[in-house]
Amino acid sequence: MREYNLLKKSNSHFKYGVFIKDAVLGANDGIVSTFAVVASVVGASLSPLTVLLIGSAKLVADAFSMAASNYLSASSDAAFSIREREVEKSEVEDDIGSEMVEARQILIKKGYDGEDLEELVRLISKNKKFLVDFMMSEELGILSDGSIKPLKKGAVTFFSFIFAGLFPIFPYLIFYNSGNVFFWSVLTTAVTLFVLGSLRSFFTDRNWVVAGVEMLFIGGAAAVIAYSVGFFVNKIIV
């Protein structure tokens, strides 16, 4: 029974949770930035074709830029983590005594003493791999082991950005000749923002309504600012 419960608990964790941040940030930036562009162009009283062209170009360019930035950031983090792990391994191999002194001090700071402290020190000293992991986490504050693939993180960011960013400009493909096309873009974007925000509740402890409203508010604020800028710049120039 205990084995079953442990297995059940393990399976309850989301396998690809490490990519949730990339997907959420990519989708959020995709829909917010694209709709901000749409709103600014509409505010400047430009044609639906201009909205579609500028929105599409901005969507692809921004998606690539954000994905590339995430890839480079993840690559740097992975390289740094691997380098520090190799340094820590060398220190453990060359002078495990000093490392155990440092480990002991860390455990004392965490409140361990007496027999518990000695038992933990004894157990840690028997497993060099665990000692390296322990020092990486507790001494250096590095949790990653460098195994996360930067290319995957970049790809997740790119495709989530593109997917979410299509919603603000999609109505311009369907209702191109309609006088209410911006209304449909606003409606589509608002619903998508709320849904994307609500989906975050599956991976956090937040209420789905609160998460949805929060994302809707952030996207709406960006759109209002962008529309206002486009409107006033158009008035000043024209």
QUIJO-V293184 format. One record per pair of residues at least 24 apart in sequence whose C-alpha atoms are under 10 Angstrom apart, sorted by the first residue. I is the first residue (numbers start at 1). J is the second residue. Records with the same first field share a line. If there is no record, write none. Layout:
I = J ; J
This chain:
13 = 203
14 = 202 ; 203
17 = 203
18 = 148 ; 153
19 = 148 ; 152 ; 153 ; 154 ; 156 ; 157
20 = 153 ; 156 ; 157 ; 200 ; 203
21 = 153 ; 156 ; 157 ; 200
22 = 67 ; 70 ; 152 ; 153 ; 154 ; 155 ; 156 ; 157 ; 158 ; 160 ; 161
23 = 153 ; 154 ; 155 ; 156 ; 157 ; 158 ; 159 ; 160 ; 161 ; 164
24 = 156 ; 157 ; 160 ; 161 ; 164 ; 196 ; 197 ; 199 ; 200
25 = 66 ; 156 ; 157 ; 160 ; 161
26 = 63 ; 66 ; 67 ; 70 ; 154 ; 156 ; 157 ; 158 ; 159 ; 160 ; 161 ; 162 ; 163 ; 164 ; 165
27 = 63 ; 156 ; 157 ; 158 ; 159 ; 160 ; 161 ; 162 ; 163 ; 164 ; 165 ; 192 ; 193 ; 196 ; 197
28 = 160 ; 161 ; 164 ; 165 ; 192 ; 193 ; 196 ; 197 ; 215 ; 218 ; 219
29 = 59 ; 62 ; 63 ; 66 ; 157 ; 160 ; 161 ; 162 ; 164 ; 165 ; 219
30 = 58 ; 59 ; 60 ; 62 ; 63 ; 66 ; 157 ; 158 ; 159 ; 160 ; 161 ; 162 ; 163 ; 164 ; 165 ; 166 ; 167 ; 168
31 = 59 ; 160 ; 161 ; 162 ; 163 ; 164 ; 165 ; 166 ; 167 ; 168 ; 169 ; 189 ; 190 ; 192 ; 193 ; 196 ; 219
32 = 161 ; 164 ; 165 ; 168 ; 189 ; 193 ; 215 ; 216 ; 218 ; 219 ; 220 ; 221 ; 222 ; 223
33 = 58 ; 59 ; 62 ; 161 ; 165 ; 168 ; 219 ; 222 ; 223 ; 226
34 = 58 ; 59 ; 60 ; 62 ; 161 ; 162 ; 164 ; 165 ; 166 ; 167 ; 168 ; 169 ; 189 ; 223
35 = 59 ; 165 ; 166 ; 167 ; 168 ; 169 ; 185 ; 186 ; 189 ; 190 ; 219 ; 220 ; 222 ; 223 ; 226 ; 227
36 = 168 ; 219 ; 220 ; 221 ; 222 ; 223 ; 224 ; 225 ; 226 ; 227 ; 230
37 = 168 ; 169 ; 222 ; 223 ; 226 ; 227 ; 230
38 = 168 ; 169 ; 182 ; 185 ; 186 ; 223 ; 226 ; 227 ; 230
39 = 168 ; 182 ; 185 ; 186 ; 222 ; 223 ; 224 ; 225 ; 226 ; 227 ; 228 ; 229 ; 230 ; 231
40 = 223 ; 224 ; 225 ; 226 ; 227 ; 228 ; 229 ; 230 ; 231 ; 232 ; 233 ; 234
41 = 226 ; 227 ; 229 ; 230 ; 231 ; 234
42 = 182 ; 226 ; 227 ; 228 ; 230 ; 231
43 = 224 ; 226 ; 227 ; 228 ; 229 ; 230 ; 231 ; 232 ; 233 ; 234 ; 235
44 = 226 ; 227 ; 228 ; 229 ; 230 ; 231 ; 232 ; 233 ; 234 ; 235 ; 237 ; 238
45 = 230 ; 231 ; 234 ; 235
46 = 230 ; 234
48 = 169 ; 172 ; 173 ; 175 ; 176 ; 177 ; 178 ; 179 ; 181 ; 182
49 = 172 ; 173 ; 176 ; 177
51 = 169 ; 172 ; 182
52 = 168 ; 169 ; 170 ; 171 ; 172 ; 173 ; 176
53 = 169
54 = 169
55 = 165 ; 166 ; 168 ; 169 ; 172
56 = 162 ; 165 ; 166 ; 168 ; 169 ; 170
58 = 165
59 = 161 ; 162 ; 163 ; 164 ; 165 ; 166 ; 169
60 = 158 ; 159 ; 161 ; 162 ; 165 ; 166
61 = 162
62 = 158 ; 161 ; 162 ; 165
63 = 154 ; 155 ; 157 ; 158 ; 159 ; 160 ; 161 ; 162 ; 163 ; 165
64 = 154 ; 155 ; 157 ; 158 ; 159 ; 161 ; 162
65 = 154 ; 157 ; 158
66 = 154 ; 157 ; 158 ; 161
67 = 150 ; 151 ; 152 ; 153 ; 154 ; 155 ; 156 ; 157 ; 158 ; 159 ; 160 ; 161
68 = 150 ; 151 ; 153 ; 154 ; 155 ; 157 ; 158
69 = 154 ; 157
70 = 150 ; 151 ; 152 ; 153 ; 154 ; 155 ; 156 ; 157 ; 158
71 = 149 ; 150 ; 151 ; 152 ; 153 ; 154 ; 155 ; 157
72 = 150 ; 151 ; 153 ; 154
73 = 150 ; 153 ; 154
74 = 146 ; 148 ; 149 ; 150 ; 151 ; 152 ; 153 ; 154
75 = 146 ; 148 ; 149 ; 150 ; 151 ; 153
76 = 146 ; 150
77 = 142 ; 144 ; 145 ; 146 ; 148 ; 150
78 = 144 ; 145 ; 146 ; 147 ; 148 ; 149 ; 150
79 = 145 ; 146 ; 147
80 = 142 ; 144 ; 145 ; 146
81 = 136 ; 140 ; 142 ; 143 ; 144 ; 145 ; 146 ; 147
82 = 144 ; 145 ; 146 ; 147
83 = 146
84 = 136 ; 140 ; 142 ; 145
85 = 132 ; 133 ; 135 ; 136 ; 140 ; 142 ; 144 ; 145 ; 146
86 = 132
87 = 132
88 = 131 ; 132 ; 133 ; 135 ; 136 ; 140
89 = 128 ; 129 ; 131 ; 132 ; 133 ; 135 ; 136
90 = 132
91 = 132
92 = 125 ; 128 ; 129 ; 131 ; 132 ; 135
93 = 128 ; 132
96 = 125 ; 128 ; 131
97 = 125
99 = 125 ; 131 ; 132 ; 135
100 = 124 ; 125 ; 131 ; 135
102 = 135 ; 139
103 = 131 ; 134 ; 135 ; 138 ; 139
106 = 134 ; 135 ; 138 ; 139
107 = 138
164 = 189 ; 192 ; 193 ; 196
165 = 189 ; 192
167 = 191 ; 192 ; 193
168 = 192
186 = 220 ; 223
189 = 216 ; 219 ; 220
190 = 215 ; 216 ; 217 ; 219 ; 220
191 = 216
192 = 216
193 = 217 ; 218 ; 219 ; 220
194 = 219
